[in-house]
Amino acid sequence: MSMVQSYRHHQLKKGEHQHAGEDDMLSLMCAANSGYFKRSRPKLFSLLILSLLSCCLILGSHLFCSSSALSLLYSFGGESDELAANVKAKAFLCSSISNGTICCDRRSIRSDVCVMKGDVRTSSASSSVFLYTSKSTHAVIKNVSSLADKNEVLRHEKVKPYTRKWETSVMDTIDELDLIVKTEKNPNNHHCDVTHDVPAVFFSTGGYTGNVYHEFNDGLLPLFITSQHFKKKVVFVILEYHDWWIMKYGDILSHLSDYPAIDFSGDKRTHCFPEAIVGLRIHDELTVDPSLMHGNKTIVDFRNVLDLAYLPRVKSLLEESGAQEKLNQKAHSSSSDIRGEVHDATLKRPKLVILSRNGSRAITNEDLLVKMAEEIGFQVEVLRPERTTELARIYGALNSSEVMIGVHGAAMTHFLFMRPGSVFIQVIPLGTEWAADAYYGEPARKLGLKYIGYQILPRESSLYDKYDRNDPVLRDPQSVSDKGWQYTKSIYLDNQNVRINLRRFQKRLLRAYIYTIAKKNRRSHLQSQ
């Protein structure tokens, strides 16, 4: 399988449109031929003209009428060597463009991403980003394609910089940006209020922002994927800006950018950049594909960013907790020795965190689960994260744990806070099998976690008391889910709790305990050598 075919196969596995890839390849072939034509000797003139005409006949209106086809021609400039390098590296289509040009990659079903390079200027009042080109560039473009009109607008693209492109209902709520390429006749007619010497990345924090899964999957991970190669020398320009989002994720943003984020709509000044990426690249659910990254970065590299972001605060919280504990010991000095012995013994036990839920999909016998885990030998912490819970506190709890247990839901996104090699046990309610593995199970394995999926039986579901034993809701959840999302949501997500069969679940816990003890022993053995 060639590199190009491999890349298309990778995209198709995610549900990409195959015809888009075929058009891209035809466009690339024509661009390559035209580049060769520029360097060929006269005796090959006729042959190459025929080759170029053949490409044009194949592409027809795509090449001369479609803005996406024109994006390819202008972006790659007909340099076949550059095209071959991009294809060979499975690189982002617009990874290398000439100054004064714009390139849009719309192949993905998940997001559109455009790159503008040169004199880039914002206009929040018109929801636009302008790219001004020199007169010489304008002359070349005009001679090649006669695109320039009397208003001097050479290109006009529209982008909604959010990573759920296929989901029309949510994309209808996302602000759209006009990306306009214009000639610069009189530089005095436009100015810069703020001049930046680093690129900008434009994205939206609208849509499903407010749900922790979407905040990481649709926002933070794509932001890392798109911007990490700038090594923090990049400015984030945010549409549908929220102060609470900046406050919540400021620690992460500060390790992706050295500059304060810009509120695109709220900041009316004209910001000027040498380059802009509009939209975010996304690979898959809660993961990073190293084959598509600069320097082969992985999901572990993203987790390292989380370490840098949260460990200083975690250390501070531990120091505060330790200081408080010392005060308590002084107040009750008569029993301090006993407490110290208990504390030391507790530290030697592997730590297990239960992410507790309120309302739907709660574990109704959670207290018995805690007791059983403690009897097996775990130090148990029950964590009940709220919307306002400081992320550093959640990170501290999970980063220091060997095992996490939780019922399928958005909070399972916090598996990203666990160290590779830890154990993640996901309790899977009826009707959520596919989503549980696709959204959390497989990404957890890619992070290097020991993943255990605990699929409950009908008797462990609260639905068992509501439906007849032969009802498809219990007997064949897939057939119910096939009726549509609303059925899944109303029955399995919003109205189902779990009462774990402790004897059955104990087997998973014992496996996790034996695994963590063996891992600790190996670590101790290596340290003693």
VEXMARZA-905826 format. One record per residue (C-alpha): x, y, z. Coordinates in steps of 0.1 Angstrom, whole numbers, padded with zeros to 4 digits, always signed. Layout:
<sites>
XYZ;...
</sites>
This chain:
<sites>
+0000+0000+0000;+0015+0034-0010;+0018+0063+0014;-0011+0081-0003;-0033+0050-0001;-0023+0044+0035;-0033+0080+0044;-0066+0077+0026;-0072+0044+0044;-0065+0061+0077;-0090+0088+0069;-0117+0064+0056;-0115+0044+0088;-0128+0076+0105;-0157+0079+0080;-0141+0102+0055;-0156+0108+0021;-0137+0088-0005;-0146+0110-0034;-0129+0140-0018;-0096+0120-0016;-0099+0111-0053;-0103+0147-0063;-0074+0157-0041;-0052+0131-0058;-0062+0143-0093;-0055+0179-0083;-0021+0169-0069;-0012+0150-0101;-0020+0180-0122;-0001+0203-0100;+0029+0180-0102;+0027+0179-0140;+0026+0216-0142;+0056+0219-0120;+0075+0195-0142;+0064+0215-0173;+0082+0246-0159;+0115+0227-0158;+0112+0206-0189;+0132+0210-0221;+0115+0223-0254;+0115+0188-0270;+0091+0176-0244;+0068+0205-0248;+0041+0187-0268;+0040+0157-0246;+0037+0177-0214;+0010+0200-0229;-0010+0169-0236;-0005+0157-0201;-0016+0190-0186;-0047+0190-0209;-0056+0155-0198;-0056+0165-0162;-0077+0196-0170;-0102+0175-0189;-0104+0150-0160;-0109+0177-0134;-0130+0200-0155;-0150+0224-0134;-0133+0212-0102;-0100+0227-0113;-0112+0261-0127;-0144+0267-0109;-0140+0250-0075;-0123+0271-0048;-0110+0239-0031;-0092+0229-0062;-0078+0264-0066;-0066+0261-0030;-0045+0232-0040;-0030+0250-0070;-0021+0281-0051;-0009+0264-0020;+0015+0240-0036;+0026+0262-0065;+0031+0232-0088;+0063+0219-0071;+0062+0182-0075;+0091+0176-0051;+0072+0194-0024;+0040+0174-0031;+0059+0141-0030;+0075+0151+0004;+0041+0160+0018;+0024+0128+0007;+0054+0106+0018;+0053+0121+0053;+0015+0117+0055;+0016+0154+0064;-0011+0179+0069;-0021+0191+0034;-0012+0228+0042;+0020+0221+0061;+0041+0242+0038;+0028+0271+0018;+0043+0302+0002;+0042+0337+0016;+0011+0356+0006;-0011+0325+0001;-0039+0306+0017;-0045+0269+0018;-0075+0251+0031;-0076+0214+0039;-0113+0203+0039;-0107+0165+0035;-0115+0155+0071;-0150+0148+0082;-0141+0162+0116;-0128+0197+0109;-0118+0222+0082;-0084+0238+0087;-0070+0268+0067;-0035+0283+0068;-0028+0319+0059;+0007+0331+0055;+0020+0367+0051;+0003+0399+0062;-0026+0385+0082;-0049+0410+0099;-0080+0405+0121;-0113+0423+0118;-0137+0412+0146;-0164+0437+0135;-0168+0418+0102;-0159+0384+0116;-0131+0383+0091;-0094+0376+0088;-0076+0393+0059;-0045+0383+0041;-0030+0412+0021;-0007+0403-0008;+0019+0424-0026;+0013+0439-0060;+0038+0414-0075;+0020+0385-0061;-0013+0399-0074;+0002+0403-0109;+0013+0367-0110;-0021+0354-0098;-0039+0377-0122;-0018+0365-0152;-0023+0328-0142;-0061+0327-0136;-0076+0362-0140;-0092+0357-0106;-0089+0393-0093;-0121+0413-0095;-0125+0450-0093;-0127+0448-0055;-0092+0432-0055;-0105+0401-0036;-0085+0372-0048;-0098+0344-0025;-0127+0341-0001;-0130+0311+0022;-0154+0304+0051;-0145+0283+0081;-0162+0274+0114;-0132+0266+0136;-0147+0237+0156;-0140+0200+0154;-0174+0184+0150;-0179+0193+0113;-0201+0163+0106;-0226+0173+0133;-0248+0199+0117;-0269+0207+0147;-0240+0219+0168;-0221+0234+0139;-0251+0257+0132;-0243+0273+0166;-0206+0280+0158;-0195+0314+0147;-0182+0315+0111;-0150+0333+0100;-0145+0349+0065;-0110+0344+0053;-0103+0369+0026;-0072+0374+0004;-0068+0409-0010;-0042+0429-0028;-0024+0457-0010;-0027+0488-0032;-0022+0513-0004;-0007+0501+0029;-0019+0533+0045;-0055+0523+0042;-0052+0496+0068;-0031+0495+0100;-0022+0472+0129;-0032+0481+0165;-0012+0451+0178;+0016+0435+0158;+0027+0400+0167;+0058+0383+0156;+0045+0348+0161;+0017+0328+0144;-0019+0327+0156;-0043+0297+0160;-0080+0305+0157;-0105+0281+0173;-0139+0282+0190;-0149+0273+0226;-0185+0271+0217;-0205+0240+0209;-0203+0213+0236;-0179+0232+0257;-0190+0227+0293;-0188+0189+0290;-0154+0177+0302;-0152+0150+0275;-0158+0176+0247;-0135+0201+0263;-0106+0177+0260;-0116+0157+0229;-0129+0186+0208;-0107+0214+0222;-0076+0208+0242;-0062+0177+0225;-0068+0192+0190;-0052+0225+0202;-0021+0205+0213;-0020+0186+0180;-0023+0219+0160;+0000+0241+0180;+0027+0220+0198;+0053+0223+0170;+0054+0261+0176;+0070+0253+0210;+0047+0279+0228;+0056+0307+0203;+0020+0311+0192;-0010+0332+0201;-0045+0316+0206;-0074+0336+0192;-0107+0323+0206;-0142+0326+0192;-0170+0324+0216;-0146+0331+0244;-0155+0322+0280;-0137+0336+0310;-0145+0305+0330;-0129+0283+0304;-0097+0304+0305;-0097+0301+0343;-0103+0264+0342;-0077+0255+0316;-0053+0284+0320;-0026+0260+0335;-0027+0239+0304;-0028+0269+0280;+0003+0284+0297;+0022+0253+0286;+0011+0255+0250;+0015+0293+0245;+0037+0320+0261;+0011+0346+0253;-0023+0356+0267;-0053+0343+0246;-0073+0369+0226;-0110+0372+0227;-0118+0376+0190;-0152+0392+0194;-0144+0411+0225;-0111+0426+0213;-0120+0451+0186;-0083+0460+0179;-0067+0449+0146;-0042+0422+0154;-0015+0414+0128;+0003+0381+0125;+0028+0366+0101;+0008+0334+0099;-0026+0321+0110;-0041+0286+0114;-0078+0288+0114;-0094+0256+0128;-0079+0227+0147;-0067+0193+0135;-0081+0163+0153;-0070+0126+0150;-0094+0104+0169;-0112+0101+0202;-0090+0114+0231;-0058+0105+0214;-0028+0116+0193;-0017+0098+0162;+0021+0100+0162;+0023+0092+0124;+0006+0126+0118;+0026+0146+0143;+0058+0167+0141;+0084+0147+0159;+0061+0117+0163;+0045+0131+0194;+0020+0108+0212;-0008+0110+0237;+0019+0105+0264;+0034+0138+0253;+0000+0155+0259;-0001+0139+0293;+0033+0153+0300;+0019+0187+0294;-0008+0179+0320;+0020+0170+0344;+0037+0203+0339;+0004+0222+0342;-0009+0205+0374;+0019+0190+0395;+0032+0223+0409;-0004+0230+0423;-0007+0194+0434;+0025+0198+0454;+0012+0230+0469;-0021+0212+0479;-0001+0184+0495;+0020+0208+0515;-0011+0226+0527;-0026+0192+0537;+0006+0182+0554;+0007+0214+0574;-0029+0209+0585;-0022+0174+0595;+0008+0185+0617;-0015+0210+0634;-0040+0183+0641;-0013+0160+0655;-0001+0187+0679;-0037+0192+0691;-0039+0155+0698;-0004+0146+0706;-0013+0116+0729;-0024+0095+0699;+0000+0109+0673;+0022+0078+0674;-0007+0055+0667;-0019+0077+0638;+0016+0078+0624;+0018+0040+0623;-0016+0038+0607;-0006+0065+0582;+0026+0046+0572;+0007+0014+0568;-0019+0031+0546;+0008+0045+0523;+0021+0010+0515;-0013-0001+0502;-0021+0005+0465;-0044+0034+0460;-0078+0030+0443;-0100+0059+0433;-0137+0055+0427;-0151+0083+0405;-0186+0086+0420;-0217+0097+0402;-0249+0113+0415;-0282+0108+0397;-0281+0085+0366;-0256+0057+0363;-0247+0058+0399;-0234+0027+0417;-0262+0021+0443;-0241-0002+0464;-0210+0019+0463;-0204+0016+0501;-0202-0021+0498;-0178-0018+0469;-0155+0004+0490;-0156-0021+0518;-0147-0050+0495;-0118-0030+0479;-0104-0022+0514;-0107-0059+0524;-0087-0069+0493;-0060-0045+0503;-0066-0012+0486;-0065+0023+0501;-0097+0037+0487;-0106+0073+0479;-0141+0082+0467;-0139+0112+0444;-0171+0132+0436;-0160+0158+0411;-0183+0187+0406;-0184+0213+0378;-0165+0237+0401;-0139+0212+0414;-0104+0224+0408;-0088+0202+0382;-0055+0200+0400;-0073+0183+0429;-0087+0156+0405;-0053+0153+0388;-0036+0149+0422;-0059+0121+0432;-0057+0101+0400;-0021+0108+0392;-0012+0092+0426;-0035+0062+0422;-0029+0027+0409;-0065+0019+0400;-0095+0040+0389;-0131+0027+0389;-0160+0046+0373;-0192+0041+0354;-0193+0051+0317;-0198+0088+0312;-0180+0121+0305;-0161+0119+0338;-0142+0089+0324;-0122+0115+0304;-0102+0118+0336;-0083+0086+0327;-0060+0110+0310;-0048+0121+0345;-0036+0085+0353;+0000+0075+0349;+0007+0050+0321;+0008+0015+0335;-0021+0022+0359;-0054+0002+0359;-0087+0017+0346;-0118-0003+0353;-0148+0011+0335;-0183-0002+0346;-0203-0005+0314;-0241-0001+0318;-0266-0018+0294;-0267-0001+0260;-0234+0016+0262;-0210-0011+0251;-0198+0005+0219;-0194+0040+0232;-0176+0029+0263;-0149+0012+0244;-0146+0037+0215;-0146+0068+0236;-0126+0056+0267;-0115+0020+0264;-0094+0022+0233;-0080+0057+0241;-0070+0044+0275;-0051+0015+0260;-0033+0039+0237;-0022+0059+0267;-0007+0027+0281;-0032+0020+0308;-0043-0015+0318;-0079-0013+0307;-0106-0036+0321;-0142-0032+0309;-0168-0045+0333;-0200-0052+0312;-0229-0054+0336;-0255-0081+0334;-0293-0072+0331;-0297-0081+0368;-0272-0055+0378;-0291-0027+0361;-0320-0008+0376;-0338-0013+0343;-0343-0050+0354;-0370-0039+0378;-0387-0017+0352;-0390-0040+0321;-0401-0075+0314;-0373-0100+0313;-0378-0106+0276;-0380-0070+0267;-0354-0059+0241;-0343-0032+0265;-0328-0059+0286;-0324-0088+0261;-0311-0069+0231;-0299-0033+0239;-0283-0029+0205;-0317-0032+0187;-0330-0004+0210;-0299+0018+0203;-0303+0012+0166;-0336+0032+0168;-0317+0064+0174;-0297+0085+0199;-0328+0096+0218;-0337+0060+0227;-0301+0054+0240;-0301+0087+0259;-0336+0084+0275;-0334+0047+0285;-0297+0038+0290;-0280+0071+0299;-0306+0091+0318;-0326+0065+0336;-0303+0036+0345;-0283+0030+0377;-0260+0001+0386;-0260-0023+0415;-0227-0042+0410;-0226-0080+0416;-0198-0078+0441;-0188-0115+0438;-0185-0111+0400;-0167-0078+0402;-0143-0091+0429;-0125-0111+0402;-0116-0079+0384;-0105-0062+0415;-0083-0091+0425;-0067-0090+0391;-0060-0053+0395;-0046-0058+0430;-0022-0086+0419;-0011-0065+0389;-0004-0034+0410;+0015-0053+0437;+0036-0071+0411;+0044-0038+0395;+0054-0022+0428;+0076-0052+0436;+0093-0049+0402;+0099-0012+0407;+0114-0019+0442;+0136-0046+0428;+0149-0023+0401;+0156+0005+0426;+0175-0018+0449;+0199-0030+0422;
</sites>
